[in-house]
Structure formats: C-alpha cells, structure tokens
Amino acid sequence: MDKKILVVDDEIGVRDLLYDAFTREGYRVTTIGAAGQAVEAVSKEKPDLVLLDFNMPQMNGIEVLKRIRTSGANIKVIMLTGIDDSDLEKEARLNGASGFLRKSLGVKVIVKAVNDIFNVKRPYGNNKIMVVDDDVSVSSLIKDFFAKKGYEVITAGNGRDALDKLNKEHPIVVLLDVRLPGMDGLLILKRIREIDSKVGVIMVTGIKDDEIFEEAKKLGAYEYIVKPFDLDYLETCVLVRICLVSAQLQ
C-alpha cells in the first residue's frame, strides 16, 4: 500500500499503538508528539490522512486543524479525542475535519474507519444508504456517486416515503434534507429515531442555521452538512458513521 498517515498525539503510548496498528495494515506511518510540528510535517511528508489528537499542550487540535487548512493542504483529517463533546465536534467539522472519533472506541475501530476511507476493505455487511431529498437532481447526483463506490442506494422524495422505506429497506445511513414537502426534515428525523435508534442520520441541506443545527443534534443527527458540499467529504462522514454503528452493534 502506498498511503501515508501522519499521527499527531502528545501521548507516546497512543502514538505507539497507532503506529503498530497501521504499519501492520501496510500504511506508511509518521508520528510526531508536538502540535507545533504538525503543519511542517504535513508540508514535508505530504500524508494522505492525518490522525490528530484534540487535547495537546501548547496548542489544541482545533488550532492545528485551522493551520493545516490555512496552509492549503487538501488532506483528510480525523480528529481523535478522549471526551464526548458535541460542541467540540461541531467546531472540528466547521474547520474542515473529515471525521471525529473517540479514542475509547479502540484502535480496531479507528483502523476500520481509515481502511474504509481508503476503500481498503469494507467489513460491514450493510452498506445501504437512503437519500431523502425532493430535488431529483441532488438525489440523483448523490445516488450516482455512492453507487459507483459500491453502495446500495435508495431514494425518497418526502417523509412518508422515507419512513416507509426505512421500515422495509433498513439502511445503515440516511442522508436527509431539512426542507421537504409535507413533513419537514426535523420531524422526519424525530420519527426515524422512534423507529430505529441505530441508523446514522446526516442532514444534507441548503439551510445554514445554527438553531436548526442544534435541534438536529438534539434529535440525534450525526452530522449537518450545508449545500453545496464536497462529495468526498460526504463519503468520509458516511464511512465514519458506518464504522461507529458497526462498533455499537458488536
């Protein structure tokens, strides 16, 4: 494998575990323990992905992430943290994090997430996605993109259709618009949660509104992505969510 990973974490034990785990998978791994060295390492090593700790002395992971993005480096960055904090996760997403994983999930889950991002292997039996959007051009764009990646994709144009297909098709991830005819996206999200507490719901919408974002998170949305969006970023969010669902089911 020719993929390079940069691990940025001040805990030597974490660097040790991640280095061994990803080296065994065939990745080329570079580790650094100081946040201040991260941007220089990104420029020098040109990794395909960065695993970035949040809680580091002198400079936290969000600040490092901002500097990586300011440098112009267009690479995937997965934030690792020891705490469950929705505000932190929101800030990381807004600053361009490709994923957000808690260390407590374990090294195997982190490795699975990275493997899926690089399409190394898909260890999950269910890779079915449902796209809920009344704009046919948007749903077709997303469906075609994910179908080419090997996913099974179903579509729904309104809430009643979506809930009916949720019961019949059992997708692992739902990509849900906020503004829909009939039931709005937040009401659909609420009803999805009443039917299936495990399915990952990612809001994909043209509405940038902090109140709607907060309400969606309270109702159990995994992510809130504003259109226009990058399809590769959307896939990364889907992959990380699939990995988290798989970990919960084990």
C-alpha positions as CSV (number, residue, x, y, z in Angstrom):
1,M,0.0,0.0,0.0
2,D,1.2,3.5,-0.8
3,K,-0.9,5.5,1.6
4,K,0.8,7.7,4.2
5,I,-0.6,8.5,7.6
6,L,0.6,11.2,10.0
7,V,-0.2,10.7,13.7
8,V,-0.2,13.8,15.9
9,D,-0.6,13.0,19.6
10,D,1.4,14.1,22.7
11,E,0.9,10.7,24.4
12,I,3.7,8.3,23.4
13,G,1.5,5.3,24.2
14,V,-1.1,6.3,21.7
15,R,1.5,7.0,19.0
16,D,3.0,3.6,19.7
17,L,-0.4,1.8,19.4
18,L,-1.4,3.6,16.2
19,Y,2.0,3.3,14.6
20,D,2.0,-0.5,15.1
21,A,-1.7,-0.9,14.1
22,F,-1.4,1.0,10.8
23,T,2.0,-0.4,9.9
24,R,0.6,-3.9,10.2
25,E,-2.2,-2.8,7.7
26,G,0.5,-1.8,5.2
27,Y,0.4,2.0,5.7
28,R,3.5,4.2,5.8
29,V,3.2,6.0,9.2
30,T,4.9,9.1,10.6
31,T,4.4,10.1,14.2
32,I,5.0,13.4,16.0
33,G,4.3,14.3,19.6
34,A,4.3,18.1,19.4
35,A,1.3,20.0,17.9
36,G,3.6,22.8,16.7
37,Q,5.4,20.4,14.3
38,A,2.2,19.3,12.6
39,V,1.9,21.9,9.8
40,E,5.6,21.5,8.9
41,A,5.2,17.7,8.9
42,V,2.2,17.9,6.6
43,S,4.2,20.0,4.2
44,K,7.2,17.7,4.4
45,E,5.6,14.3,4.5
46,K,2.6,15.0,2.3
47,P,0.4,12.4,4.1
48,D,-2.9,11.2,2.7
49,L,-4.5,11.4,6.1
50,V,-3.8,12.9,9.5
51,L,-4.9,11.4,12.8
52,L,-5.0,14.5,15.1
53,D,-5.4,14.5,18.9
54,F,-7.5,17.3,20.3
55,N,-6.2,17.6,23.8
56,M,-2.5,18.6,23.5
57,P,-0.4,21.1,25.4
58,Q,0.5,24.5,24.0
59,M,-1.9,24.1,21.0
60,N,-5.1,22.1,20.8
61,G,-6.1,20.0,17.8
62,I,-8.6,22.6,16.5
63,E,-5.9,25.2,16.2
64,V,-3.6,22.7,14.5
65,L,-6.5,21.8,12.1
66,K,-7.0,25.5,11.3
67,R,-3.3,25.9,10.5
68,I,-3.4,22.8,8.3
69,R,-6.3,24.2,6.3
70,T,-4.8,27.7,6.1
71,S,-1.7,26.2,4.6
72,G,-3.8,25.0,1.7
73,A,-3.2,21.3,2.3
74,N,-6.2,19.4,1.0
75,I,-5.9,16.2,3.0
76,K,-8.3,14.2,5.2
77,V,-8.0,15.0,8.9
78,I,-9.7,12.7,11.5
79,M,-9.9,14.3,15.0
80,L,-9.3,11.9,17.9
81,T,-10.5,12.8,21.4
82,G,-10.9,11.3,24.8
83,I,-14.1,13.1,25.5
84,D,-17.6,13.1,24.1
85,D,-18.4,16.8,23.3
86,S,-20.9,17.8,20.6
87,D,-19.7,21.5,20.6
88,L,-16.1,20.3,20.0
89,E,-17.3,18.0,17.2
90,K,-19.2,20.9,15.6
91,E,-16.2,23.2,15.7
92,A,-14.0,20.4,14.3
93,R,-16.4,19.9,11.4
94,L,-16.7,23.6,10.7
95,N,-13.0,23.8,10.4
96,G,-12.7,21.0,7.9
97,A,-12.3,17.8,9.9
98,S,-13.2,14.8,7.8
99,G,-14.2,12.7,10.9
100,F,-14.4,12.8,14.6
101,L,-13.7,9.6,16.7
102,R,-13.4,9.0,20.4
103,K,-10.3,7.1,21.5
104,S,-12.4,4.9,23.8
105,L,-13.8,3.2,20.7
106,G,-10.4,1.5,20.4
107,V,-7.7,1.1,17.9
108,K,-9.6,-1.5,15.8
109,V,-12.4,0.9,15.2
110,I,-10.0,3.7,14.2
111,V,-8.2,1.3,11.8
112,K,-11.6,0.2,10.3
113,A,-12.6,3.9,9.7
114,V,-9.3,4.7,7.9
115,N,-9.4,1.5,5.9
116,D,-12.9,2.4,4.7
117,I,-11.9,5.9,3.8
118,F,-9.2,4.5,1.5
119,N,-11.5,1.7,0.3
120,V,-9.1,-0.9,1.5
121,K,-11.8,-3.2,2.7
122,R,-15.5,-2.9,3.8
123,P,-16.0,-5.2,6.8
124,Y,-19.7,-4.3,7.1
125,G,-22.5,-6.4,5.6
126,N,-24.9,-3.4,5.3
127,N,-23.7,-0.6,3.1
128,K,-27.2,0.6,2.1
129,I,-27.8,4.4,2.1
130,M,-31.1,6.2,1.8
131,V,-31.2,9.7,0.2
132,V,-34.2,11.8,1.2
133,D,-34.5,14.9,-1.0
134,D,-37.3,16.3,-3.1
135,D,-34.7,17.8,-5.6
136,V,-34.2,15.0,-8.1
137,S,-31.0,16.5,-9.4
138,V,-29.5,16.4,-5.9
139,S,-30.7,12.9,-5.1
140,S,-29.5,11.6,-8.5
141,L,-26.1,13.2,-8.0
142,I,-25.6,11.6,-4.6
143,K,-27.0,8.3,-5.7
144,D,-24.8,8.0,-8.7
145,F,-21.7,9.0,-6.7
146,F,-22.3,6.4,-4.0
147,A,-23.4,3.7,-6.4
148,K,-20.1,4.0,-8.2
149,K,-18.4,3.5,-4.9
150,G,-20.2,0.2,-4.3
151,Y,-23.0,1.3,-2.1
152,E,-26.6,0.3,-2.4
153,V,-28.6,3.5,-2.7
154,I,-32.3,4.1,-2.3
155,T,-34.1,7.4,-2.6
156,A,-37.2,9.0,-1.2
157,G,-38.8,12.4,-2.1
158,N,-40.8,13.0,1.1
159,G,-41.2,12.0,4.7
160,R,-43.9,9.4,4.3
161,D,-41.9,7.6,1.5
162,A,-38.8,7.8,3.6
163,L,-40.3,6.3,6.7
164,D,-42.0,3.5,4.6
165,K,-38.6,2.6,3.0
166,L,-36.8,2.8,6.3
167,N,-39.0,0.0,7.7
168,K,-38.7,-2.1,4.5
169,E,-35.0,-1.5,3.4
170,H,-33.2,-0.9,6.8
171,P,-30.5,1.4,5.5
172,I,-27.4,2.0,7.8
173,V,-27.2,5.7,6.9
174,V,-29.8,8.2,5.9
175,L,-28.9,11.5,4.1
176,L,-31.8,13.8,4.9
177,D,-32.7,17.2,3.6
178,V,-34.3,19.7,6.0
179,R,-36.8,21.4,3.7
180,L,-39.2,18.8,2.3
181,P,-42.9,18.8,1.2
182,G,-45.2,17.6,3.9
183,M,-43.1,16.6,6.9
184,D,-40.0,18.7,7.4
185,G,-36.6,17.1,7.9
186,L,-36.5,17.6,11.6
187,L,-39.9,15.9,12.1
188,I,-38.7,13.0,9.8
189,L,-35.5,12.8,11.9
190,K,-37.6,12.5,15.1
191,R,-39.7,9.7,13.6
192,I,-36.7,7.9,12.3
193,R,-35.3,7.9,15.8
194,E,-38.5,6.4,17.1
195,I,-38.3,3.6,14.6
196,D,-34.5,2.9,14.6
197,S,-32.1,4.4,17.2
198,K,-29.1,2.9,15.4
199,V,-29.3,4.3,11.9
200,G,-27.0,7.2,11.2
201,V,-28.7,10.3,10.0
202,I,-26.7,13.0,8.2
203,M,-28.6,16.2,7.4
204,V,-27.7,17.5,3.9
205,T,-29.3,20.8,3.4
206,G,-29.1,24.2,1.8
207,I,-30.1,25.9,5.1
208,K,-27.3,27.2,7.2
209,D,-29.0,27.9,10.5
210,D,-27.5,27.4,14.0
211,E,-30.9,26.8,15.6
212,I,-31.8,24.1,13.1
213,F,-28.3,22.6,13.6
214,E,-28.7,22.4,17.4
215,E,-32.2,21.0,17.1
216,A,-31.0,18.4,14.7
217,K,-28.1,17.4,17.0
218,K,-30.6,17.1,19.9
219,L,-32.8,14.8,17.9
220,G,-29.9,12.6,17.1
221,A,-28.4,13.7,13.8
222,Y,-24.8,12.6,13.4
223,E,-23.8,15.4,11.1
224,Y,-25.2,18.6,9.4
225,I,-23.7,19.4,6.0
226,V,-24.7,22.6,4.1
227,K,-25.0,22.5,0.3
228,P,-23.1,22.9,-1.9
229,F,-20.9,20.1,-0.4
230,D,-17.9,18.1,-1.4
231,L,-18.9,14.5,-2.3
232,D,-15.7,13.1,-1.0
233,Y,-16.2,14.8,2.3
234,L,-19.8,13.5,2.4
235,E,-18.5,9.9,1.8
236,T,-16.0,10.3,4.6
237,C,-18.8,11.3,7.0
238,V,-20.8,8.3,5.9
239,L,-17.8,5.9,6.3
240,V,-17.0,7.1,9.8
241,R,-20.7,6.8,10.8
242,I,-20.9,3.3,9.4
243,C,-17.8,2.4,11.5
244,L,-19.4,3.8,14.6
245,V,-22.7,2.0,14.0
246,S,-20.7,-1.2,13.5
247,A,-18.9,-0.7,16.8
248,Q,-22.2,-0.2,18.6
249,L,-23.6,-3.5,17.2
250,Q,-20.5,-5.6,18.1
